[in-house]
Amino acid sequence: MIPSGPVRAWGDNDQGQCTIPSDLGPCTQIAGGSDNTIAIQIIDCDANGIPDATEMAGNDCNGNGIHDACEITAGLLEDCNDNGLADTCEKSQVLDFTSTQMGPIGAGSPKLWTIPNVAHASTDVQLHVLARGDFDSPFETLTVKIDTVYTQVLLGNTGSGTQCNVREGLVTVPMNLFNGGILPNGSVILRFEGSIAVDPNACPQGSWVEATLEYVASTSADCNANGLLDTCEIAAGLGADANHNGQLDECEDPIIACPGDFNLDHNVNGADMGMLLAAWGPNAPPAIDLNADGSIGGTDLAIMLGAWGPCQEN
């Protein structure tokens, strides 16, 4: 590997070629001649005594090869709460999941893709699907389902002569529907089904489906998912924090016209109950903690049951 870093050179025969500059710092390579000396310095932009190259993991959140501390100092990344972490990486994270090839796919042979420990989406979800199978007529389709909240036909009637070709489908799953499909154990299950006319054994080389999910998930540092760090929002007077605990009141006290409607389908039902039970105990997510006491328990359950059924709109 070719070393990289600032290059320093000094001296000219009797003009100080052996006099090391006091601000040289650590170097990765050094060489000298009769008239000069040259060195490649180690980059340590945050001046913590550790070369940036050895601590890049976790300190280069945007993956551009530059230490975040350097970009923050240079004003290229925001750090509104001065904690040394780039705001863009604190408030959200891009999630990307890819399945294995699942086959055969066709009538009577649905395929399930289970993704465990899924974070709630703060943007709509992009679902990209590749499939090879018996999908060349109007009645031969591939459908994806997420629990009972989302159903979408992905492939169908791809055209005469296209049977067993690899086909591509792309759909956008609305954020609220995807979040509504997260099960009480925190997982999401995508079910891929071929219509009754799809023969799973029609392709000599085999039939299969694979998928990729990509979306932005909001972290706890941006509890209302508005793109602003909560601490910075509070400091700027853009959000209320009446008890001065560093958390937005709107996230601590989500008792609204329809408390317990966690999946925002305007109905408090079993799906919402499952989300509450999955979060039962201490260290509760603010959006699930109906009485804002830091844990999920009987009081939260009572609030939910009191709002059970269709939401009463203001």
N, C-alpha and C positions, 0 to 999 in steps of 0.2 A: 504494500500500500504506500503510495506517495504521501509523505507528511505534508500537512497544510498548516498555515499560520502566518503571522506577520514576519517579514524578513527584515533583519537589521544588519547593517554592514558598517564598519568603522575602520579608521586607521589608514595610513599611507606611509609604509616604511618607518621613518623616524617621527611620524606624526600621530602616534598613539595606537598602533595596531594591536598592542598588548594591553591597552587600557580598557577594561570592560565597563561599558556604560552603567551607571548606578541604577538606572531604571530598566535594565534589560529584562529581568524576571526569568522564570524557568524557560528552558529551550528544549526542543526535541532533537535538534541536530546542530552541530557547530563545525566549522572548517576554517582553516587559516592558511594564508600564503605569506610571502615575504613582504608584501605591501599592504595586506588587508586581512580582516577577519570578518566572517559572515555567519549568521546564526538564524535558525528558524525558531521563532518563539512559540510557546504553547499558549493557546487561547484560553483565557480565564476571565471572561467579561464580567462575571459577578464577583470577582476578586475574593473568592472563598478558598483559594489555594488548591482547588481541584480542577484539573483540565476539563474544559467544557465537553470534549469528545467522550470522556469517560462517565459523564453524568447527564448525557443528553436524554436518556430514557426518562420519561416523566417530566422533562423540562423543555420539551419541544412539542407543545400540544397541537400546533398547526402543521407539524411535519415538514417544515421547510428547511431543516438543517441548521437553523440558527437558534441558539439558546434563548428561551423566552425572556430571561432577565436582560439580555442585550437589547432585544426588540422593545421591551418596556422602557428601558433607559433612553433609547433613541426615539421614543414616541411613536413607534410603529405598531405597538399593541397597547390597548387600554388596560389599566389596572386601577379602577376607581376606588377600590378599598385598600390599596397599598399593601396587599398581602403577598406580593411577588408572583401571583398567578394571573395569567391572562384572563380577562373577563369572559371572552368568547368561549373559553374552554371550561370555565367554572359553571356557566349558566346552562349549558346544553352539551349533549354528546350525540354524535352521529352513530347510529347502530346499524349494523349490516349483518344479516343472517343468511346463510346459504344451506340448502338441504343437500342430501345425497341424491343420486338418481334412484327413483323409486319405481319399480315395475313388477309385473306388467300392469298396464293401466287400461281399463275398459269396463264394460258392463259387468257387474258382480265382482269387481276387483278394485274398489276404491283404495286410495292411498292416503295415509294420515302423516302429517309432519307436525311434530310437537316441539315447540320452542319453550324451554323452561326459563323461569325468572325474568320475565319480560318487563321492561320499564314502560310506563305509560308514554304514549306519543304526544308531542306538542306540535306536530305537523301531520298532514295527511301522509299515509304510508304508501310507498311505491312497491308494488308486487310485480316482479318480472318472472315469467314462466317459460321454460323450454320443454317441449314434449315431442316425442316420436310415437306415432300410433295411427289408428284407423280413424282419421279425422277429415275425410275428403268429401263428405256429402252433407246436405243440409240437416240431416237428422243425427249426424255424428259430431257430438260436442264434448268439450271438457269444461266442467264447472268447478269453481272453488267455493268452499263454504267456511265461514268462521263462526263456530257455535251456531246460535240461531239468529245472529244479528246481521250477517252479511252473506249474500249469495251473488255470484257473478259468473256469467259464461265467458270463458277465456278464448277458446278456440272453437271453430265450427265452420263447415262448408269452405274448407281451404282450397277447393277446386279439384276438378278431375285430373288424375295423374299425379296427385300430390300425396297419396296414401303412403305412410311410413317415412315421409320426409320429416326432418326436424323442423318444428314450427315454433314460433315465438308469440307470446302474449304479454301485454303490459297493461295493468289497471292501477288506478289510484283508489285506495281504500280510505274513506273519510275517517279522520282522526277519532271522532266520537264513537264510530262503529267499531273500529279496531280496539279501542280501550274498553268498549262494552263487551268484547269477546274475550278479555283476559279472565281466566278462570280463578276461583278462590285460591288455588295453590300457586298463582302467579304465572301460569303457563298459558300459551295460546296454541290452539290446535287448528291447523289448516287441513281441510278434507278435500281431496281432489277426486272427482267422480266422472267417469265416462258415461255418456247416455246409453240407453238400452241397445242402440244400434252399433255401438263401438265394440268390436271384437278384440279382446286383449291379446289374442294370439294371431292376429292378421299379419303381423310383420315378421318375416323370417329371422331378422336380426334382433328381434325383441322390441317391446314397447316400454316406454318409461316417461316419467315426468320429474323435473327438478325445478326448484324455485329459489328466488332471492327476495328478501324483504329489506327495505332501507327506509329509515326515517330518523328524525331528530327527536330525542327524548329530553324532556326538561329535567334538570337536576333539582335537588332540594334548595340550591342556592338561588333558584328563580322559581319560587313556588307557584306563582300565578302565570308562569309561562308567557310573559309579555316581552321577553328579550332583554330585560334589565335585571341586573343583580339586585336582590332584595335589599342588601345592606346599602348599596349606592342609591337605590330608590328612596329609602328612608332618609339617608343623609341629605338628599337633594330636596326633601319635602314633597316628593311625588307620591309617597305612600305613608299611611298612618301606622305608628307603632306606639300605642298608648301606654303599654306596660314596659316599654324600653328594654325588651328582651332580644332585640335584633331580628325579630320576625314580623312580617307584615300582618296586621290585624285581619285582613281579608282572608288570609290563609289559616289563621288560628281560629277564626270564628265563622265557619261556613254555614251557620244556621240561617238559611234563607227561606224563601217561600216554599221550597221543596227540599228540606234537609234529608240527606240520604240518597239523593238522586246522583250517585257518583258517576254513572255512565252517560248522564245528560240526555236520557231518552224520554224525559218528562213523565217518568213513572217510577215509583219506588217499589221494587219487587225483589224476587229471589236473586237476580243477578247482582243487585246492589248489596243484598244481604251477604252474598258470598264474598264480596270485596271487603266488607266490614269484618267478617269472621276471619278472613285471611290475614288481616292486620291486627288481630286481637292481642292485647297485651301492651307492654311499655314501648316507648320510642315510636309513637304512632305518626304516620304521615299526616301533616296538617290538613290535607284535603279530606281525610277520612275521620279525623278526630272531631266529632260533632259538638262536644262540649269544651274543646280546647284545653283539656287538662293534661295533655301529653301522653295519654294512653287510651286504648280502646277497651271499654268494659260495658257493664250493665246500663249505665246512663246513656251511652251512645246508642245502645240497642233500643232503649226505651224511646229515645228521640226519633229513631228511624221508624219504629212501629207506629208511633203517633202520626207519622206522615205517610203511612202505607197507602199505596194505590196511586191513581193518577194525580199529577201535581196540580195544585190550585194556582193558576197564573195570576199575577198582580194585574 
